[in-house]
Amino acid sequence: MARIAWGITGAGHHLRETFDLFVRAKEVYGDRVSVTSFVSRAAEEVTRVYGLFQQLERVSPGGYMEEVILEREQGWSYPKTGRFSRGIYDALFVSPTTSNTIAKIAHGIADSLVTNAVAHAVKGGVLVFIVPVDIAGSVKSPVPYFINRDLCTGCQECAQACPNDAIDEQIDYLRCNGCGLCKDVCDYNAIQEGTVNLVVRDIDKNNVRTLRDSEGITILDNPHQFEKALLTVI
């Protein structure tokens, strides 16, 4: 069995694609692969907003080496990242990876669940594959549900339908779980999804270049290179 770890940071870009690839890998390889999900504090919030948090059990159904490990439950010593030092994982995939996480890894900082996992993995000889969200040029990134105030009539149907009391003038993303009920009840198409175009900063491009030259770390330009990388450890 190939033992894989998935490190999730607080990026929305590439999140759905990465999740779908892990789900497909579980469906294709079945018992030949186990996946432990290491979820940062920011990732816990972001996966909820995109409606994926409750679905993580499709990738990591529970049990030893198939847990969903939350940063907020790991204290400041992150004891379960010690598994990487013992070399019991075959690979760690970090995707999507925020520019903040990339910067920390590039400069040897290991003060979060995912960056600590990367540090232990490199020291333990575990393969590390990283998909940055900010590589070069510009990035078209998805945004979660929002209220288009130009279309909204203030009828409050969406607020009444929300099971988490997450809607006022806008959507409170710390309460939203991405269920989409607000969109379903809106007769005015005022609850929308969309994308934003973000320019990649020079400092972020440079940090990615640094990691490309780092021992023990392989940079993947997009999540779809994941399947080829996975085959190297199965």
C-alpha positions in Angstrom: 0.0 0.0 0.0 1.2 3.5 -0.8 0.8 5.8 2.1 0.1 9.4 1.0 -0.3 12.6 2.9 -2.2 15.6 1.6 -1.4 19.0 3.0 -4.1 21.6 2.4 -3.5 25.3 2.9 -5.9 28.3 2.7 -6.1 28.7 -1.1 -9.3 28.4 -3.1 -7.4 28.2 -6.4 -6.9 24.6 -7.5 -8.7 23.4 -4.4 -11.6 21.6 -6.1 -9.3 20.2 -8.8 -7.0 18.7 -6.2 -9.9 17.3 -4.2 -11.4 15.7 -7.3 -8.0 14.1 -8.2 -7.7 12.6 -4.7 -11.2 11.2 -4.9 -10.5 9.7 -8.3 -7.2 8.2 -7.0 -9.1 6.5 -4.1 -11.7 5.2 -6.6 -9.1 3.9 -9.0 -6.5 2.4 -6.6 -8.8 1.5 -3.7 -6.9 -0.3 -1.0 -3.6 0.2 -2.8 -3.5 3.8 -1.5 -4.2 5.5 1.9 -4.5 9.2 2.3 -4.1 11.3 5.5 -5.3 14.9 5.1 -3.4 17.5 7.0 -5.7 20.6 7.2 -4.3 24.0 8.2 -6.5 26.4 10.2 -7.0 28.5 7.1 -7.7 25.4 5.0 -10.5 24.4 7.4 -12.2 27.7 6.9 -11.7 27.7 3.1 -12.8 24.1 2.6 -16.0 24.9 4.5 -16.7 27.9 2.3 -16.3 25.9 -0.9 -18.5 23.1 0.5 -15.7 20.5 0.7 -14.9 20.2 4.4 -17.6 17.5 5.1 -16.5 15.7 1.9 -12.9 15.2 3.0 -13.9 11.8 4.4 -14.2 10.7 0.8 -10.4 11.1 0.7 -9.5 10.3 4.3 -12.3 8.1 5.7 -10.8 7.6 9.1 -8.7 5.1 10.9 -4.9 5.0 11.3 -3.1 6.7 8.3 -6.4 7.8 6.8 -7.4 10.6 9.3 -8.4 14.2 8.7 -5.9 15.9 10.9 -6.9 19.5 11.8 -4.2 22.0 12.8 -6.4 23.5 15.6 -6.4 20.1 17.3 -2.6 19.6 17.1 -1.4 22.2 19.6 1.9 23.9 18.8 4.1 20.9 18.5 2.1 19.2 15.8 2.9 15.7 17.1 1.4 13.8 14.1 3.9 15.4 11.7 6.5 13.3 13.5 5.3 10.4 11.3 7.3 12.0 8.4 10.5 11.8 10.4 9.9 8.1 10.8 9.5 7.8 7.0 6.2 6.0 7.2 4.7 8.0 4.4 5.7 7.5 0.8 4.9 11.0 -0.3 3.5 14.3 0.8 1.4 16.3 -1.7 0.8 20.0 -0.7 -2.0 21.4 -2.9 -3.1 24.1 -3.3 -0.2 25.9 -1.6 -0.6 29.6 -0.7 2.2 32.1 -1.4 2.5 32.5 2.4 3.2 28.8 2.9 5.6 28.8 -0.1 7.5 31.7 1.5 7.8 29.9 4.8 9.0 26.7 3.3 11.5 28.5 1.1 13.0 30.2 4.1 13.0 27.2 6.4 10.1 28.3 8.6 8.0 25.4 10.1 5.5 27.1 12.4 2.2 25.6 11.0 0.9 22.1 10.5 1.7 22.0 6.8 5.0 23.7 6.9 6.0 21.5 9.8 5.0 18.4 7.8 7.1 19.5 4.9 10.1 20.1 7.1 9.8 16.7 8.7 9.2 15.0 5.4 12.3 16.4 3.8 14.4 15.4 6.9 12.8 11.9 6.8 13.5 11.3 3.1 9.8 11.4 2.2 9.0 12.7 -1.3 7.4 16.1 -1.3 5.3 17.5 -4.2 4.0 21.1 -4.0 1.5 22.8 -6.2 1.9 26.6 -5.7 -1.1 28.9 -6.6 1.2 31.8 -7.5 3.9 30.8 -10.1 4.1 33.5 -12.7 2.0 36.0 -14.7 -1.5 36.2 -13.4 -3.9 33.7 -11.8 -7.6 33.4 -12.5 -8.9 32.2 -9.1 -12.5 31.1 -8.2 -14.3 33.0 -5.4 -17.0 31.5 -3.2 -20.7 32.6 -3.2 -21.2 36.3 -2.9 -24.2 38.7 -3.1 -24.4 41.0 -6.1 -25.9 44.0 -4.5 -26.9 45.4 -7.9 -29.3 42.5 -8.3 -30.3 42.0 -4.7 -33.8 43.3 -3.7 -33.3 42.8 0.0 -36.1 40.3 0.2 -34.1 38.3 2.9 -35.1 34.9 1.4 -31.4 33.9 1.3 -30.8 34.9 5.0 -33.9 32.9 6.1 -32.7 29.8 4.1 -29.2 29.9 5.5 -28.7 27.2 8.2 -25.7 29.0 9.7 -27.0 32.5 10.0 -24.2 33.6 7.7 -25.9 36.2 5.6 -26.5 39.9 6.3 -25.4 42.6 3.9 -22.9 40.1 2.6 -22.0 36.5 3.3 -19.9 35.8 6.4 -17.3 33.3 5.2 -16.4 32.3 8.7 -20.0 30.9 9.1 -20.7 29.8 5.5 -20.4 26.1 4.7 -20.9 26.5 1.0 -24.1 24.6 0.9 -25.6 26.8 -1.8 -29.1 27.0 -0.3 -29.0 30.8 -0.5 -28.4 30.6 -4.3 -31.2 28.0 -4.7 -33.9 30.3 -3.1 -32.8 33.5 -4.8 -35.2 34.5 -7.6 -33.1 37.4 -8.7 -29.8 35.6 -9.4 -28.1 37.8 -6.8 -26.2 35.0 -5.2 -23.3 34.3 -7.5 -19.9 32.7 -8.0 -17.1 34.0 -10.1 -13.4 34.5 -10.6 -10.9 37.1 -9.8 -7.7 37.9 -11.8 -4.7 38.2 -9.6 -1.2 39.3 -10.6 1.6 37.1 -9.2 4.1 39.2 -7.2 7.8 39.1 -8.0 8.6 37.9 -4.4 6.2 35.0 -4.8 7.7 34.0 -8.2 11.2 34.1 -6.6 10.1 31.9 -3.7 8.8 29.3 -6.1 12.1 29.4 -8.0 13.9 28.8 -4.7 11.8 25.7 -4.0 12.5 24.3 -7.5 16.1 24.1 -6.5 15.5 22.7 -3.0 16.6 19.2 -2.2 13.7 16.7 -1.6 11.0 19.0 -3.0 9.4 18.8 -6.5 7.3 21.7 -7.7 4.2 20.7 -9.8 2.9 23.5 -12.1 -0.7 22.3 -11.7 -2.7 19.6 -9.8 -3.1 17.5 -13.0 0.6 16.6 -12.8 -0.4 14.9 -9.5 -1.4 11.6 -11.2 2.0 11.1 -12.8 3.7 11.9 -9.5 1.4 9.5 -7.7 2.4 6.6 -10.0 6.0 7.0 -8.8 5.0 5.9 -5.3 2.3 3.3 -6.0 
